[in-house]
Amino acid sequence: MDCSVEGKVPVEDFLTIRKELEAYSEELTQRNWLLLATKVEDEESRLKASHLFQQAQAKGLAISAATGEGVEDLRGKIFELVQKANLAN
């Protein structure tokens, strides 16, 4: 979820996406997912990311492509999720 846009509330976007996904396919909502806060490059965006994770009641990752912050954590998490999916199949 984009945490950089002034005036936007990322948790509202998150809830909209989850609601649309549920309307499309209940099965998809049951799959593993990763909450990602993007463009987290200043204190305001860090606060938005923290609020997003709290309101979504989910652990998530905050990243910045511009600074590289959190990108290694994201790679590790993706690797972990892929490994779990492969073991399940």
TORTIRO-405612 format. One record per atom (N, C-alpha, C): atom name; residue in one letter; x negated, y, z negated; residue number from 0. Coordinates in pm, whole numbers, padded with zeros to 5 digits. Layout:
+------+------+--------+--------+--------+------+
! zalo ! panu !      X !      Y !      Z ! sefi !
+------+------+--------+--------+--------+------+
!   CA !    a !      X !      Y !      Z !  NUM !
...
+------+------+--------+--------+--------+------+
This chain:
+------+------+--------+--------+--------+------+
! zalo ! panu !      X !      Y !      Z ! sefi !
+------+------+--------+--------+--------+------+
!    N !    m ! -00083 ! -00114 !  00000 !    0 !
!   CA !    m !  00000 !  00000 !  00000 !    0 !
!    C !    m ! -00090 !  00123 !  00000 !    0 !
!    N !    d ! -00059 !  00219 !  00083 !    1 !
!   CA !    d ! -00136 !  00342 !  00096 !    1 !
!    C !    d ! -00117 !  00429 ! -00028 !    1 !
!    N !    c ! -00225 !  00455 ! -00100 !    2 !
!   CA !    c ! -00218 !  00536 ! -00222 !    2 !
!    C !    c ! -00271 !  00678 ! -00200 !    2 !
!    N !    s ! -00293 !  00715 ! -00076 !    3 !
!   CA !    s ! -00352 !  00846 ! -00049 !    3 !
!    C !    s ! -00252 !  00955 ! -00016 !    3 !
!    N !    v ! -00135 !  00920 !  00030 !    4 !
!   CA !    v ! -00040 !  01018 !  00082 !    4 !
!    C !    v !  00023 !  01097 ! -00032 !    4 !
!    N !    e !  00006 !  01227 ! -00027 !    5 !
!   CA !    e !  00065 !  01314 ! -00129 !    5 !
!    C !    e !  00217 !  01310 ! -00119 !    5 !
!    N !    g !  00280 !  01297 ! -00233 !    6 !
!   CA !    g !  00426 !  01296 ! -00236 !    6 !
!    C !    g !  00488 !  01159 ! -00217 !    6 !
!    N !    k !  00410 !  01060 ! -00173 !    7 !
!   CA !    k !  00462 !  00924 ! -00155 !    7 !
!    C !    k !  00440 !  00846 ! -00283 !    7 !
!    N !    v !  00530 !  00752 ! -00310 !    8 !
!   CA !    v !  00518 !  00665 ! -00426 !    8 !
!    C !    v !  00500 !  00523 ! -00373 !    8 !
!    N !    p !  00378 !  00470 ! -00383 !    9 !
!   CA !    p !  00350 !  00337 ! -00325 !    9 !
!    C !    p !  00444 !  00227 ! -00373 !    9 !
!    N !    v !  00488 !  00233 ! -00499 !   10 !
!   CA !    v !  00574 !  00126 ! -00549 !   10 !
!    C !    v !  00708 !  00125 ! -00473 !   10 !
!    N !    e !  00755 !  00239 ! -00430 !   11 !
!   CA !    e !  00879 !  00243 ! -00351 !   11 !
!    C !    e !  00860 !  00172 ! -00218 !   11 !
!    N !    d !  00745 !  00194 ! -00155 !   12 !
!   CA !    d !  00715 !  00123 ! -00030 !   12 !
!    C !    d !  00706 ! -00028 ! -00054 !   12 !
!    N !    f !  00640 ! -00066 ! -00164 !   13 !
!   CA !    f !  00627 ! -00206 ! -00199 !   13 !
!    C !    f !  00764 ! -00272 ! -00215 !   13 !
!    N !    l !  00851 ! -00207 ! -00292 !   14 !
!   CA !    l !  00984 ! -00262 ! -00316 !   14 !
!    C !    l !  01065 ! -00272 ! -00187 !   14 !
!    N !    t !  01050 ! -00174 ! -00100 !   15 !
!   CA !    t !  01120 ! -00178 !  00030 !   15 !
!    C !    t !  01072 ! -00297 !  00113 !   15 !
!    N !    i !  00943 ! -00317 !  00117 !   16 !
!   CA !    i !  00887 ! -00429 !  00195 !   16 !
!    C !    i !  00934 ! -00562 !  00138 !   16 !
!    N !    r !  00930 ! -00576 !  00006 !   17 !
!   CA !    r !  00975 ! -00701 ! -00056 !   17 !
!    C !    r !  01123 ! -00727 ! -00027 !   17 !
!    N !    k !  01204 ! -00622 ! -00033 !   18 !
!   CA !    k !  01347 ! -00636 ! -00006 !   18 !
!    C !    k !  01371 ! -00676 !  00140 !   18 !
!    N !    e !  01299 ! -00613 !  00232 !   19 !
!   CA !    e !  01313 ! -00648 !  00374 !   19 !
!    C !    e !  01267 ! -00789 !  00401 !   19 !
!    N !    l !  01159 ! -00830 !  00336 !   20 !
!   CA !    l !  01108 ! -00966 !  00352 !   20 !
!    C !    l !  01209 ! -01068 !  00302 !   20 !
!    N !    e !  01270 ! -01039 !  00188 !   21 !
!   CA !    e !  01371 ! -01128 !  00132 !   21 !
!    C !    e !  01493 ! -01139 !  00224 !   21 !
!    N !    a !  01532 ! -01027 !  00282 !   22 !
!   CA !    a !  01647 ! -01028 !  00374 !   22 !
!    C !    a !  01615 ! -01110 !  00500 !   22 !
!    N !    y !  01489 ! -01107 !  00540 !   23 !
!   CA !    y !  01448 ! -01180 !  00660 !   23 !
!    C !    y !  01435 ! -01329 !  00632 !   23 !
!    N !    s !  01368 ! -01364 !  00521 !   24 !
!   CA !    s !  01343 ! -01505 !  00492 !   24 !
!    C !    s !  01309 ! -01525 !  00345 !   24 !
!    N !    e !  01397 ! -01590 !  00274 !   25 !
!   CA !    e !  01373 ! -01622 !  00132 !   25 !
!    C !    e !  01247 ! -01706 !  00118 !   25 !
!    N !    e !  01224 ! -01795 !  00216 !   26 !
!   CA !    e !  01106 ! -01881 !  00212 !   26 !
!    C !    e !  00976 ! -01799 !  00209 !   26 !
!    N !    l !  00971 ! -01692 !  00286 !   27 !
!   CA !    l !  00851 ! -01610 !  00289 !   27 !
!    C !    l !  00823 ! -01543 !  00155 !   27 !
!    N !    t !  00926 ! -01511 !  00081 !   28 !
!   CA !    t !  00905 ! -01446 ! -00049 !   28 !
!    C !    t !  00844 ! -01541 ! -00151 !   28 !
!    N !    q !  00852 ! -01671 ! -00125 !   29 !
!   CA !    q !  00799 ! -01770 ! -00218 !   29 !
!    C !    q !  00652 ! -01800 ! -00192 !   29 !
!    N !    r !  00599 ! -01752 ! -00083 !   30 !
!   CA !    r !  00459 ! -01777 ! -00051 !   30 !
!    C !    r !  00367 ! -01690 ! -00134 !   30 !
!    N !    n !  00241 ! -01733 ! -00143 !   31 !
!   CA !    n !  00141 ! -01652 ! -00212 !   31 !
!    C !    n !  00125 ! -01519 ! -00139 !   31 !
!    N !    w !  00101 ! -01414 ! -00217 !   32 !
!   CA !    w !  00081 ! -01283 ! -00158 !   32 !
!    C !    w ! -00019 ! -01206 ! -00242 !   32 !
!    N !    l ! -00075 ! -01104 ! -00185 !   33 !
!   CA !    l ! -00175 ! -01022 ! -00250 !   33 !
!    C !    l ! -00135 ! -00877 ! -00238 !   33 !
!    N !    l ! -00127 ! -00809 ! -00350 !   34 !
!   CA !    l ! -00092 ! -00668 ! -00351 !   34 !
!    C !    l ! -00221 ! -00587 ! -00340 !   34 !
!    N !    l ! -00229 ! -00505 ! -00237 !   35 !
!   CA !    l ! -00350 ! -00430 ! -00207 !   35 !
!    C !    l ! -00318 ! -00282 ! -00204 !   35 !
!    N !    a ! -00387 ! -00207 ! -00287 !   36 !
!   CA !    a ! -00377 ! -00060 ! -00285 !   36 !
!    C !    a ! -00491 ! -00009 ! -00199 !   36 !
!    N !    t ! -00458 !  00063 ! -00094 !   37 !
!   CA !    t ! -00561 !  00111 ! -00002 !   37 !
!    C !    t ! -00582 !  00262 ! -00015 !   37 !
!    N !    k ! -00693 !  00306 !  00040 !   38 !
!   CA !    k ! -00731 !  00448 !  00040 !   38 !
!    C !    k ! -00741 !  00502 ! -00102 !   38 !
!    N !    v ! -00797 !  00419 ! -00190 !   39 !
!   CA !    v ! -00816 !  00457 ! -00330 !   39 !
!    C !    v ! -00954 !  00521 ! -00341 !   39 !
!    N !    e ! -00955 !  00653 ! -00324 !   40 !
!   CA !    e ! -01083 !  00724 ! -00313 !   40 !
!    C !    e ! -01098 !  00841 ! -00409 !   40 !
!    N !    d ! -00997 !  00869 ! -00492 !   41 !
!   CA !    d ! -01008 !  00977 ! -00589 !   41 !
!    C !    d ! -00922 !  00942 ! -00710 !   41 !
!    N !    e ! -00925 !  01028 ! -00810 !   42 !
!   CA !    e ! -00854 !  00999 ! -00935 !   42 !
!    C !    e ! -00703 !  00985 ! -00913 !   42 !
!    N !    e ! -00646 !  01071 ! -00830 !   43 !
!   CA !    e ! -00501 !  01065 ! -00804 !   43 !
!    C !    e ! -00463 !  00931 ! -00741 !   43 !
!    N !    s ! -00540 !  00886 ! -00644 !   44 !
!   CA !    s ! -00508 !  00759 ! -00578 !   44 !
!    C !    s ! -00532 !  00641 ! -00673 !   44 !
!    N !    r ! -00630 !  00652 ! -00763 !   45 !
!   CA !    r ! -00652 !  00546 ! -00863 !   45 !
!    C !    r ! -00531 !  00537 ! -00957 !   45 !
!    N !    l ! -00478 !  00651 ! -00997 !   46 !
!   CA !    l ! -00359 !  00651 ! -01082 !   46 !
!    C !    l ! -00239 !  00592 ! -01010 !   46 !
!    N !    k ! -00224 !  00625 ! -00881 !   47 !
!   CA !    k ! -00114 !  00567 ! -00802 !   47 !
!    C !    k ! -00129 !  00415 ! -00794 !   47 !
!    N !    a ! -00251 !  00368 ! -00773 !   48 !
!   CA !    a ! -00276 !  00223 ! -00764 !   48 !
!    C !    a ! -00242 !  00155 ! -00896 !   48 !
!    N !    s ! -00286 !  00213 ! -01005 !   49 !
!   CA !    s ! -00258 !  00157 ! -01137 !   49 !
!    C !    s ! -00107 !  00152 ! -01162 !   49 !
!    N !    h ! -00038 !  00258 ! -01129 !   50 !
!   CA !    h !  00108 !  00263 ! -01145 !   50 !
!    C !    h !  00175 !  00157 ! -01057 !   50 !
!    N !    l !  00127 !  00142 ! -00936 !   51 !
!   CA !    l !  00181 !  00042 ! -00844 !   51 !
!    C !    l !  00171 ! -00098 ! -00905 !   51 !
!    N !    f !  00053 ! -00133 ! -00956 !   52 !
!   CA !    f !  00034 ! -00266 ! -01013 !   52 !
!    C !    f !  00123 ! -00287 ! -01135 !   52 !
!    N !    q !  00136 ! -00184 ! -01219 !   53 !
!   CA !    q !  00221 ! -00195 ! -01337 !   53 !
!    C !    q !  00367 ! -00212 ! -01298 !   53 !
!    N !    q !  00416 ! -00128 ! -01208 !   54 !
!   CA !    q !  00556 ! -00133 ! -01169 !   54 !
!    C !    q !  00591 ! -00261 ! -01093 !   54 !
!    N !    a !  00497 ! -00311 ! -01015 !   55 !
!   CA !    a !  00519 ! -00434 ! -00939 !   55 !
!    C !    a !  00500 ! -00557 ! -01027 !   55 !
!    N !    q !  00450 ! -00536 ! -01147 !   56 !
!   CA !    q !  00420 ! -00644 ! -01239 !   56 !
!    C !    q !  00334 ! -00750 ! -01171 !   56 !
!    N !    a !  00228 ! -00701 ! -01107 !   57 !
!   CA !    a !  00139 ! -00789 ! -01033 !   57 !
!    C !    a ! -00004 ! -00741 ! -01045 !   57 !
!    N !    k ! -00094 ! -00836 ! -01046 !   58 !
!   CA !    k ! -00234 ! -00800 ! -01036 !   58 !
!    C !    k ! -00258 ! -00766 ! -00890 !   58 !
!    N !    g ! -00342 ! -00671 ! -00869 !   59 !
!   CA !    g ! -00372 ! -00633 ! -00732 !   59 !
!    C !    g ! -00515 ! -00587 ! -00722 !   59 !
!    N !    l ! -00551 ! -00550 ! -00602 !   60 !
!   CA !    l ! -00684 ! -00498 ! -00576 !   60 !
!    C !    l ! -00673 ! -00358 ! -00518 !   60 !
!    N !    a ! -00761 ! -00270 ! -00564 !   61 !
!   CA !    a ! -00768 ! -00135 ! -00509 !   61 !
!    C !    a ! -00894 ! -00127 ! -00424 !   61 !
!    N !    i ! -00877 ! -00081 ! -00301 !   62 !
!   CA !    i ! -00993 ! -00073 ! -00211 !   62 !
!    C !    i ! -00999 !  00063 ! -00141 !   62 !
!    N !    s ! -01119 !  00091 ! -00091 !   63 !
!   CA !    s ! -01141 !  00207 ! -00006 !   63 !
!    C !    s ! -01232 !  00165 !  00108 !   63 !
!    N !    a ! -01182 !  00169 !  00228 !   64 !
!   CA !    a ! -01265 !  00138 !  00344 !   64 !
!    C !    a ! -01370 !  00248 !  00363 !   64 !
!    N !    a ! -01336 !  00370 !  00326 !   65 !
!   CA !    a ! -01427 !  00483 !  00344 !   65 !
!    C !    a ! -01552 !  00470 !  00256 !   65 !
!    N !    t ! -01533 !  00425 !  00131 !   66 !
!   CA !    t ! -01646 !  00414 !  00039 !   66 !
!    C !    t ! -01695 !  00271 !  00022 !   66 !
!    N !    g ! -01614 !  00175 !  00064 !   67 !
!   CA !    g ! -01649 !  00034 !  00047 !   67 !
!    C !    g ! -01609 ! -00022 ! -00088 !   67 !
!    N !    e ! -01556 !  00062 ! -00175 !   68 !
!   CA !    e ! -01516 !  00019 ! -00309 !   68 !
!    C !    e ! -01408 ! -00089 ! -00301 !   68 !
!    N !    g ! -01432 ! -00200 ! -00371 !   69 !
!   CA !    g ! -01334 ! -00308 ! -00378 !   69 !
!    C !    g ! -01333 ! -00404 ! -00260 !   69 !
!    N !    v ! -01410 ! -00375 ! -00156 !   70 !
!   CA !    v ! -01407 ! -00459 ! -00036 !   70 !
!    C !    v ! -01463 ! -00598 ! -00064 !   70 !
!    N !    e ! -01570 ! -00606 ! -00141 !   71 !
!   CA !    e ! -01626 ! -00738 ! -00175 !   71 !
!    C !    e ! -01529 ! -00819 ! -00259 !   71 !
!    N !    d ! -01460 ! -00752 ! -00352 !   72 !
!   CA !    d ! -01358 ! -00820 ! -00432 !   72 !
!    C !    d ! -01248 ! -00874 ! -00342 !   72 !
!    N !    l ! -01209 ! -00797 ! -00243 !   73 !
!   CA !    l ! -01105 ! -00841 ! -00148 !   73 !
!    C !    l ! -01152 ! -00962 ! -00070 !   73 !
!    N !    r ! -01274 ! -00960 ! -00022 !   74 !
!   CA !    r ! -01327 ! -01077 !  00050 !   74 !
!    C !    r ! -01323 ! -01202 ! -00037 !   74 !
!    N !    g ! -01365 ! -01187 ! -00162 !   75 !
!   CA !    g ! -01365 ! -01300 ! -00254 !   75 !
!    C !    g ! -01224 ! -01352 ! -00279 !   75 !
!    N !    k ! -01129 ! -01262 ! -00295 !   76 !
!   CA !    k ! -00991 ! -01302 ! -00321 !   76 !
!    C !    k ! -00931 ! -01373 ! -00199 !   76 !
!    N !    i ! -00958 ! -01321 ! -00080 !   77 !
!   CA !    i ! -00909 ! -01386 !  00042 !   77 !
!    C !    i ! -00969 ! -01526 !  00053 !   77 !
!    N !    f ! -01098 ! -01539 !  00027 !   78 !
!   CA !    f ! -01162 ! -01670 !  00032 !   78 !
!    C !    f ! -01096 ! -01766 ! -00067 !   78 !
!    N !    e ! -01070 ! -01717 ! -00188 !   79 !
!   CA !    e ! -01004 ! -01798 ! -00291 !   79 !
!    C !    e ! -00865 ! -01844 ! -00245 !   79 !
!    N !    l ! -00787 ! -01753 ! -00189 !   80 !
!   CA !    l ! -00652 ! -01788 ! -00143 !   80 !
!    C !    l ! -00656 ! -01889 ! -00028 !   80 !
!    N !    v ! -00750 ! -01873 !  00061 !   81 !
!   CA !    v ! -00763 ! -01967 !  00174 !   81 !
!    C !    v ! -00802 ! -02105 !  00121 !   81 !
!    N !    q ! -00895 ! -02109 !  00026 !   82 !
!   CA !    q ! -00937 ! -02237 ! -00031 !   82 !
!    C !    q ! -00818 ! -02307 ! -00098 !   82 !
!    N !    k ! -00738 ! -02233 ! -00175 !   83 !
!   CA !    k ! -00621 ! -02292 ! -00240 !   83 !
!    C !    k ! -00521 ! -02344 ! -00137 !   83 !
!    N !    a ! -00502 ! -02269 ! -00030 !   84 !
!   CA !    a ! -00408 ! -02312 !  00076 !   84 !
!    C !    a ! -00459 ! -02438 !  00144 !   84 !
!    N !    n ! -00588 ! -02446 !  00166 !   85 !
!   CA !    n ! -00644 ! -02566 !  00230 !   85 !
!    C !    n ! -00632 ! -02688 !  00140 !   85 !
!    N !    l ! -00649 ! -02670 !  00010 !   86 !
!   CA !    l ! -00636 ! -02781 ! -00084 !   86 !
!    C !    l ! -00491 ! -02828 ! -00094 !   86 !
!    N !    a ! -00398 ! -02735 ! -00080 !   87 !
!   CA !    a ! -00256 ! -02770 ! -00089 !   87 !
!    C !    a ! -00209 ! -02848 !  00033 !   87 !
!    N !    n ! -00279 ! -02831 !  00143 !   88 !
!   CA !    n ! -00239 ! -02901 !  00267 !   88 !
!    C !    n ! -00319 ! -03026 !  00276 !   88 !
+------+------+--------+--------+--------+------+
